[in-house]
Amino acid sequence: MARDLAIDLGTANTLVYAKGQGIVLNEPSVIALNQQTGDVLAMGHEAWQMIGRTPGYIIAVRPLRQGAITDFDITQRMIRLLLHRAGVSRFNRPRVVICVPSAITEVERRAVTEAARRAGAADAQLLEQPMAAAIGAGLAIHEPVANMVIDVGGGTSETALISLGGVVALQAVRVGSFDIDAAIQSFIRREYGIAVGERTAEDIKVAIGSAFPVQDEVKAEVRGRDLMSGLPKTVILSPEEVRLAISEPVNAVVESVIACLGEAPPELAHDLIVRGMHLVGGGGMLKGLAQRIANETEIPVYLVDAPLECVVLGAGRCVEAYDQLKVMFMGARS
């Protein structure tokens, strides 16, 4: 028997949950291709190691950018590889629930479901990421109370107010962790005349990046290529500089949360003061982000226990109780 699967198809990471087993796969959403032959050389961690380190004819690409499919063919191949790694063959075709950003267009929706069906799924249903995150965080989404989820992913940030099993207010911006990494890259290039890769920028963000001053701040040593001489060079970067560098994408996330609060009906807004908001997604782990949002909205913000796995765990619950929770899937299917 094919095990039903839940897939969180993220811009940064892809997670797969198998019914009855839990999370069976957690890999970066990267695929390495040989451009000359079109062969897939590696996927996930192996391909991620290759970013910025390949000869000209090998490319390590992310098939999803800002939560949207940029290359349909590569995405289909990646989903096929994911299903294969999760034990799907020609003889067992599972039902698949795929988590997607709620901001995706009708065309993108069709592209995702089509890619999954062609890759070997018997049926593909879509679930909005904020809804999956709320289920994964164990919030009381079926009750008439306010549940607010702030999902900061790799390419998109979504804030959703959920009550009675539906989305009451939603704000989505195509800004996420990758924009924060890119802001660090351009700041170092502009201020120090040094080029650093996206992996180095991500390491800086994790080491000393913050959205709000935190205790025990330390400086970091950054190595890159001097744009003038072309030689390797090292500079020292302070947390204040990184905060300044990433202020624009962080402000965009905070403003979208404030805009979503502005759409909340008065009764639900009143609930939020007591219940607080829940921060999920890899981008939500940026130091000081919860504190920054709480300061600007005057509403408590809690980082959930497993911010990275929260979305796929929520979709996994839908897979475990498929018939009871299928009402949560996105709209009428074409």
N, C-alpha and C positions, 0 to 999 in steps of 0.2 A: 504493500500500500504506500502511495506517495504521502509524505508528510506535508501538510499545508505550511506555507512559509510566509513570514512577514519580512519585508525588506525596507530599510530606511536608506533611501537612495540620496545620500547627501552630497553636497558640492565637495566637502573635505573628506568625509569618511562614509563608508557603506557598511551597514550592519545587517546581518541576516539572523532571524529567529525561526527555529523549526518547532512545530507543534509538539509538545511533550518533551522537548529537549532543552529549550531555552536558546540563548544566543550561541550560534554555531560558527559565526564568522564576523570579524571586526577588522576591516582593512581600509587603508586610504583609497579614495576613489581616483586611482591613477592607473593608466594602462600604457605599457611601452610597446611601440610598434616599429617594425622595420619598414621604412617608407618605400624601399625598393621592391620588396616582395609582398608587402601588406600583411606579413605574419605578426601575430601577437607574441611578443617575447616574454613579457612578464605582466603581472597585475598585482595591485595592492602594495604591500611593504617592499617587495623586490623592485617594483616599478618606481616607487617613491624614492628609493635610494638613488635612482638614476637621474632624478630631476636636476638639470643643470650640469650633468656630468657625462653626457652621451656624445658620440661622434655625430657628424651632420646627418647621416642617413637614418639614425635611430631617434625617435621622438618619444618623450614621456609626456602624455597629455592627460588632462582632466576632462572627461567627456561632458561634465556638467559645469556650467559657469553661472553664478548668481542664481542657482536653483533651477536653471533652465537647461534643456538639452541643446548643446551647441553642435554636436555631431551625432546624428541619428544612428548611423552605421556602427560607430565605435561604441555607443551606448548599448546597442543591441548585443554586440559581441561581449561587452562587459557583463550584461545581465545573464547571457548564456553561460559565461564562465562562472558567475556566482552560483547559478542554479546547479551547474555541474559539480562545483565544489561542495554544494549542500546535498549532493547525492541524488540529483534528478537525472533520469536517463530517458530514453525514448519510450520505455515501458511504463514509467510511473510519472504521470503529469499532475503536479500539485496545483491546488488553488493558491494564488499569491495575492497578498495585500501589500501594496506599495505606498509608502509615505511620501507625499510631495508637498512643496510649499503651496499654501492656499492662494497665492497670487498668480499661479500659472494659468496660462490661457487655455482655451478649449483645444487649440491645435496641439499645444504641448501635452495636454492630458492624453489626447488620442495617441500621440507619439510614444508616451510611456507605456500605455496599456498594449499598444501594438507591438512594441519592442519585447515586452514580457511574453506575449502570446507566441511571437515568432521564436523566442528563445526556449520555448518548451513548457510554458505554463498552460494548464487547462483553462484557467479563468484568472483574470487580473482585475482587482478592484483597487481604487485609490482612496487614501485616507489623508485628510489634512494634517500636516505636522503638528500644529498647535493642539488639535483635538487629541492626536495620539499622545502628545507630551502630557496633556492633562490626565488622560487615562493612566499613563505610565507613572505619573507622580502620585497616583492614588487620590485625586481630588474628587469631591462629590459632584460630578458633572451632571447627574440626572436629577439633582434637587434644585428647587427654585432659589439658589443662592449664587452669589458672584464668585466665579473662579477665573482668575486672570493669570495667563501664561505668557511669559516673555521668552521667545525662542530665538536665541542668537546663534545662527549657524555659520557655515563657511561663506556662503554667498548671499543669504537673505536673513533679515531679522523680522520676526512676526510677533505682534502682540495681539492676543485674542482674549476677549471677555466671553466666557462660556457659562451658560445657565440652562437648566432643563434639557441637557443633551444637545444643545445647538449653539452656534456662534452668534452672540448678540452684537458685538462690535469687533472690528478687525482693522489693524493697520499693518501694512507690510512694506518694508523698504528693501531694495536690493543692495543692502550694505551688510557686510558680515566680517568674519575674521580675516578673510583674504584682503579686504580693503584696509584693515588695520595693518597687516603685513606690508602691503604696498605703500602705505603712508610712511612706515618706518624706512623702507627702501629709499623712497624719494627724499625724505628728510636727510638721511646720511649722505646721499648723492649731492644734495643741495648745500648742506652745511660743511661737509668735510671733503667733498670731491672724491668720494669713494663709492665704488659699485659693489653691492652685496647681493647675494642670491636670495630667492624667496625662502629657502630653508633656513638661512642665517637670520633673516628678518623674523621668522617664526620663533627661532630659538631666543632672540632678543626679547620678543614679546612675552614669552613664557618666563624668562629669567627676571626681567626687571620692568616689564610693561604693567601699567596700572591706570585705571580710570579716575582714581582718587588717591590722595597721599596715604600711604600705608606705613606701618612701623618697620623699623630695621631695614631701611632702604640701602641697597649697595649699588655700586657702579659696575658696569660690565665692559670687558675688553672685546672689541669688535675687529675682526680681520676681514679685509676686502682688497679690491684692486684699485690702486690710485688711478684716477681717470687721466691725469696729466702725464705721469711717467709710465703708466702701465704696469708698475711693480706692485707686489703685495705690500700692504701697509696696515698698521694696527692703530686704532684710536680708542679712547676711553669714553663711554657714553653714560650719562647719568639718568636716573628715573624721571627727573623733571623734564629733560629733553624728550624722552620717549612719550611722556604725557602730552607735551606740546605737539609732538609729531602726529599723535593719533587722535588729537582733539576733534577733528572734523568728523571722521566716521563714528566716534563715540557719541558726539552731539546728535548726529542723525538718528542713532538708536534711541537715545533719551527722548528726543523730540517726538519720535513715532509712538513711544509709550504715553507721553503726555497727550498726543492727539487721540489715541485710543480711549484714554480716560475721559476726554472731552465728549466722546460719543456715548458714554455710559448713561443709562437711565438713572435718575436720582436714587431710587431704592437700591440698585446694585452698587452704585458708587458708595453709598452708605455702608454696605456690606464689606467693601474692600478695605475700609479704614480698620475694621476689626480683623478680617481674614488675611489681609496682605496680598502680595503678588508673588508668583513663583517664577524663578529664573532657570531656564533649561538651555541645553545646547552647549557645544564646545566653546563658543564665543562667550557664553555666560560665565566661564571660569576665569575670565580676565580679572585680575586682582582689583578690588575696589569698585567693580561695576555695580554690584548690588547696593553698596553704600551710596554711590553717586546717584542712582535712580531714586533711592529712598529719600535722599536729601532734596532732590528737585521736585518730587511729587508729594512728599510728606506722608507717604504710605509705606509700611514695612515691606521689605523685599527679602525673600528667602531663596537661597540657592538649593535646588533639590539634591537628594542624596547621590543620584547617578546621572549628572547632567548630560553626559554623552550618550548613555544607553536609554535614557528616559523615553525617547520617541519610539524606538524599536520595541521596548517592553510594552508600551501602550498598544502598538499594533499587534504584538504577540498575544495580548489579552483578547483582542478581537478575533484572532485566529483560533485561540483555545475555545472561545464561545461564539463561533462564527454566526450561527443562526440568530442568537439573541442580540448580537451587536452589529449585524450587517446594516442596520438602519443608520449607522454612523458614516457609512461610506459616501463618497462625494457624489451628490446629485444623481440625476437619472443618467444611466449609461447609454451611450450611442451604440 
